[in-house]
Amino acid sequence: MRRAAPGSCGWILSRSPVFVAAALGFVASAAAQDLAVVRVNTFPVAGYAPMWLGMETGIFAGRGIRIALQFTANSDSQREGLAQGSFDVAHSAVDNAVAMVETAHEDVIIVTGGDDGMNEFVVRPEIASLADIRGKSLLVDAPNTAYGLMARKILKNAGLVDGRDYALKPVGGTPLRLAGLLQGPDNAAAMLNPPYSFAAKDKGLKSLGNAVELLGPYQAGGAFVMRKWARANGGLLERYIAATIESVRAALDPANRARVISLIATRLKQDPKVAEITYATLVGPHGLARDAKFDMEGFKAVLALRAEIEGQWGGRAPAPDRYVDLGYYERALKLVGDRR
């Protein structure tokens, strides 16, 4: 190869492979430093496998973003952390955003959808029906949000009322609820989603039904942020959502099946067989929402459930506009191209 003048790029590339690697490493390091950091908080569940795929394959980096990812043990700590500015974006059941607005009076907005929760009502092996939960405990993350409300509604439909017929036991996120179910017969039931719902069955527990099939449409997983942060970082948020959409598309692409299964198994420390079954759920009818689309009808059901079970708003659900701002999502969708 003909050498260029010393100090030029051509001269560097004409040197030995060690010099080439060092030069490319320097460029990659510099590029990484130029990425905008978005601090993201999620639960350790399979619904966020698209994010891990997007981080690993450079989808977020392609939008100029580096994710600083952290897992939360429970929704209380997640809500507190978002309000305190410990991170920028929360991903979990969007009813947590409603709780932040209504109980903590925080100015939070939901900006994407994600999934319907993929929850199953899981019980110990000796529980033959919902009636058998009488006198025992229902394990929840928090009793007054999201999947805790769903579980209470399922039991209410069976004639069981918390505090009278069974006890509510807040223990934290999905892995902790599974661990609680395995501890003893008093912990009778819990809502679990993949991969823990499948791991539970593998350990001898059983499901009494899919939550959406038992209750109807429900907008569960999504992203929410402080409104002030969104206004100050609108372009960054739109790029983040664009990369999220692209990551969901990649996760649903059959060509990436093996890679997503591997991510679920390694990041969540699950048996590969459980990870494989989990992937089938992610791409199924109760799995990931295409393009992380927000289900407005499902969200109205979220509000109706809160009104009924918690008695909020005098038992009458409000309009959803106060909690949702999909303008960022719509602009992000234009960045990647709308496939709807």
N, C-alpha and C positions, 0 to 999 in steps of 0.2 A: 504494500500500500504506500502511495506517495504521501510523505509527511507534509503537513502544512506548517506554516511559521509557528515557532514556539509561542504558547499563550493562546492559540486558537483552539476551537473545539476539535477541529480535524486532527490537530497534533495530539490531543488527549486520547482520542479514539484510536490512534495508531499505536499507542503504547501497549504494554502487556495486558493480559486479562485482569491482573490485579488492579492496575490503574483504571481500567474500564469499569470494573465492579465498584471501585471506590467512588468514581465520578458519578455513576448512576445512583449509588447509595446516597451521595450528597444531594443530588437533585430530588430524589424521593423524599429525603428528610426535610429539605426546604419546602417541598410541596405540601408535606404533612403539616408543617408549621403554619402554612397559609390557610389551612382549613378552619372554618368557623366551628367552634365547639358548641354542641347542643347537649345539655345535661338531661338525660332521660331516665325516668323511674318507672319500672314495671313490676308485675308479679312474675315469678319464675314458672310460667305455664307455656304450653305449646302454641297458643294463639299468637305469640310474638316471634315465632320461628322466621317469618318473613324479614323482620328487623335484623335478626342474626345473619340471615343470608345476605341481606343488603350491605351489612357491615363487612362481611367476609369477602364479598365479590366486588366491592368498590362502588356500589350503586350510590351510597350516600356521599362517598368521596367525589364521585362524578358530579355531584351537585354542590361541591365545595363545603361538605360537612363532615366533621368527625364526631361520632356519638360517644359520649361518656356515659356508659350504661351502669345503672345500679338497680338491684332488686330490693323490693320492700317485703317486710314480714307480714304486714297487715295494712288495711285501708286507712286506719287512724293515722299511722305514721306517714303514709303517703300524702294524705290530705294536709297534715300539718307541715310536711316538708315543702309542698308546693306553695302553700301560703307564706312560708318563711323565706322563700327564694332559694332553698337548698338545691333545687333543680328547675329546669325550664318547662319540661313537658312530662305530663303524667299519662300513662297508658293503663287503663283498668276499666272496670264497669263504670259507664258514664253516670250512673246514679250517684256515684261518689261526688261528681261535680255538682249535682243538684243539692246534695247534702251540704257541700261547702257553701253554696249560695244561701240556703235556707237556715242552716243551723249555726254556721260560723260567720255568715254575712260577708263572705269573700266574693270579689268580682271575678268570677271564673267563667270561661266559655268553652264549650265543646266544639272541636274543629274537624273531627273525622269520626267515621264509624269504624268497624273492625270485624265484629262477629256477634252472634246471638248468645254467646257464653258457652255453648256446647256442653251445658251442664246436665248431669244426671243426678237423680235423687238416690243416693247410695246408702245402704243400710247394712247392719251386721247380719251374718248368715241366719241367726235365729229369728229375725224379724220377717214375718210372713206377709204382713200388710201394714198400712199406715196406722191402723188401730193399735198395733203392737208397740207403738212408740209411746203410748200413754204411760206416764210415770217415769219416763227416761229422759235423756238429754238430746237436744238437737245442737250439733256443733256448727258454729257460724264464724265468719270473719268478724263482722260487726252486726249486731242485731237489727240496726235501723237503716241499713243500706243494701242495695243490690241483691245479691244472691241470698242473703239472710231473709229479706222480704219475700223473695220467691219461695223459699222453703216454708216460711210461715203461712203463705197463701195456700200452698199445696196442702199443708196440714189443716188449715182452716176449712178448706173444701171438704176435708174428710171429717169435720166436726171437732177438731182438736184445736184448743186455744193455748198459746204459750202463757206460762205462769199459773195456769189452772190444770192443764192436762199433761204438760211436759215442761221441762226447763230449757232455757236458752243458755248456751255456754259459749261465749266468745273465746276462740283460741287462736285466730289468725288466718293466714292465707291457706290455699289449697293443700300444700304439702303437710301443714300442721293439722289440718282437719283429717286428712288420711291417717296420719300418725295417731290422732286421738281416737279414731274409730277402731284402730287395732289394739288399743290399750285395755279395753274392758267392756263388759256388757252394758254398763250404764250409758255409755256414749253410743246411742242407737243409730243416729242418722246424720247425714251432712250432704250438702251440694258439692259435687266434685266435677272438674272438667279435665280434659286430656292434658297430659298423659296419665294423670293420677286416677281418673275414673277407670281406666283400663288396668293400671297397676293394682287398684283395689280389687277388681274382679279376679286378677291373677292370684291375689292373696286370700281368696275365699269370700270376700264381700260380694254384695249383689246390688243391682239397680232395680228400683221400682218404676223407672221411666225417665224419658228425656224431658227436661223442664219445659221446653217450647211445645212439645207435644201435649204436656199436661196443662199448660197455661195459655199457650198462644204466642204470637210474635213478641219479641223482646229485643230491644237494642241494648246490648251488653257492652262488650269491649270497644273502646275508642280512645281518642286522644283529647286531653283538655289542658288548658293553659290559663294563666292569669291574664285578664284582658289587657292590663297595663303592659305586660311583657309582649303580647301580640302586637299592640299598636307600635311599640318601640322597635320591633324586630319583624315587621310584616314580610319583607322580602325573604328573610331567612326562614320564617315559618312556612312560607309557600314552597320554598325549595325543599324543606324538610318533608312536607306533605307529599310533594312530587316524588321524592325518593321513596317515601313509604308506599305510594301507589305502585311505583316500579318494582319495589321489593315484593309486594303481594303478587303482582303479575308473574314475577320470576318464581316465587314459591309454588304457584299453581301450575307452572309449566311442567309437564311430565318429564322433560329433559333434566330437570333439577330434583327429581324425586329422591334419588339416592342421597344426594347432598343434604336435603332437608331432613331426611330420616336420621342421618348421621349427626346433624346438629342437635336434633331433639334428644337423641340418645346420650350424646356427650355433655351438652350443656345442662341437661336436667338429670343426668346420671340414671338413665332408664335402660332397661333391657331392650336390645334392638328389635325384638318382636313387638314389644309394647310401643316402641317408636314407630314401627311400620303401621300398626293398627291406628295409631294417632294420626299419622299422615293421611290415611284414608278418610278419617273424619274431617281433617282440615280442608280437603278438596271436595267433600260431600255436601249434601243439601243443608246441613246444619253447621257448616264449617266457616271458612273465611269469607267475608263479604268481598265480592269482586270490586277491585279498585278502592278498598277500604270505604265503601259507600256507607253513608249514614242512613239508617232506616227510621224515617220520621214516624211512621205508624207504630213501629216497635217502641220508639221513645215515648209516644203518647201513652202506651201501655205501661212504661216505666213510671210515669207520673201518676197514672191511675192507680197503680199498685201502691205507691207511696201514700196516696190520698186515702186508700182503703185501709191499709194495714197500720199505718202510723197516725191516721186521722188528720194528716196535714191539710192546710188550706180549707179547713172545715169539712174535709171529706170530698172536696170537689177539685179535681185536677186543673191546674192553670194551663194557659197556652204555652207551647214550648219555646217561643221566641226569646224569652229572657235568658235561656240557658245555652242557646246554640247560635253560632255564627259560622255558616258554611261558605262565606265569601272567600276565605283563604283557601278552602278546599277547591272551590270552583276555579279560582285562578291557577291553582296548582295543576288541576286537571288539564287546563289549556297548555301548560308547559309540557306535559307528557303526551297529550293527544287523547281525546275522549273516545273510549271503545264501547260506550253504552249503546 
